[in-house]
Amino acid sequence: MTQAQTLEKMMDKKSAAGPAPGRQPGKRPPRVISITSGKGGVGKSNIATNLAYALRRQGLKTLVLDADLNLANVDILLGLTPKYNLQHVFSGEKGLRDILIEGPGNIKILPASSGIMELADLNENQRLYFLAEMEALESETDVLIIDTAAGINNNVIYFNLAAQERLVVLTPEPTSLTDAYALIKVLSTRHDIKRYRFLINQARSEKEALAVYRKLCLVTDRFLGSLSLDFLGYIPYDTKLPQAVRSQRLVCDLYPDSPAGRTFTRLAEAMAAEKPHRDQDGNIKFFWQGLFGG
């Protein structure tokens, strides 16, 4: 049986079982937030997972998608060993619920698959099946956090286009700023994305973090025109953070009272209290439809 035939058979079974449970009446559509960066090594995955943990502590059901389809690392960061991953879903062997794993603090994780280039080139049957699977998870998810790969390759662009909110991670290093600008330039000039939020990681002080943010604003204002660039805050330089990484634990979990741990808590409190922006409508299915161009 071919891969396409396997997927068609699984879709027929889902249709026979009836429609997937929809969103509960009155429930706000899940927020879909991409955590992204122009370069690697800025702590993006650490921020995605710690933020998910902190939001879960605020009572929000969080789901983390490891969207680096070539160099997946969320499971390694958390010391987890998933038996299945997205490759098994795209091949039709498993459903999304089969590959979901539980992380610290009851966050849910959809693990990717390292080194599988063909995941970026799904056929129509794979797309339709995956959309149906993802829709079934919508009713039990408040926030979907997308940990994108670094850079400006097609996967990074696709995931950022599909997300409702884009949180760009920078550090005080000059290369971080220039690479973040390159990402924003592609998204704004080629795809008309005008709204971004920024989080400065490993900053020694608020003054240093604001200096990085202002430099980026000056460059974008000069060369890209009018964009909405929001300063979300900064994660302070904290020796407890690399210690937590070496222990394959989240700093919010292992050292909740550390400077970084407290900052993630405050950040999650602020985000949980936010009202959705006027362009933040839709749901998880719309996210995947945007990703697949459907």
C-alpha angles and dihedrals in degrees: 000000000000124000091251091051090050091053093047090052091051091048090051089054091052091050091050090051091058132244121327116255109272131219115296113257110270094013114136114242112258117268113240111206125180117208103204145159142186094236140025125252097049095112097256097148091046090054093046094053097040091048090050090051093048092047089051088055086057089060097261119133104234130197121190119204115199096216098178094108093185106037106026112183111156092097091050091048090056098039093245128145109203115199093207136026143180092292089067090052095049091048091053095242096114141018124234092259089056093059099039112115129191118240132191116310092018095289114152123230133199104203121215126212122249119232099006102130095175092069087081091061107055122174123231095263091052091049095050093047093048092049090054091049094048093049089059090060094052097087092058099044128081099173129022111197116198115204100200127197117258124260133032103289121136096268092054092048093046095052093046092049092052097047121091094218129031118205111190116202120211137171128206090262112113092228090058090057096047093047092047088052090052091053093048091047092056094045095046102039100037101031105023096238105160106169125075138160124210133211119185113212128203094013117161093213144355088258091058092046093050090048090058092047093048093050090054091047091052092052095045092046090052100045108019103036125219114004132157105243114176123192105222095180139261140277108228123233103265128174089209090068098066088041089057091048091053089051090049089238134119116256088227089058102037099034107018093161095051118109091257093044093052091046093054089051092052091045092052091048090054094046093047090054094050122110113230115264115246092254094048098092130120129062143251093288090054087052092059093041088055091047092051095040092242 
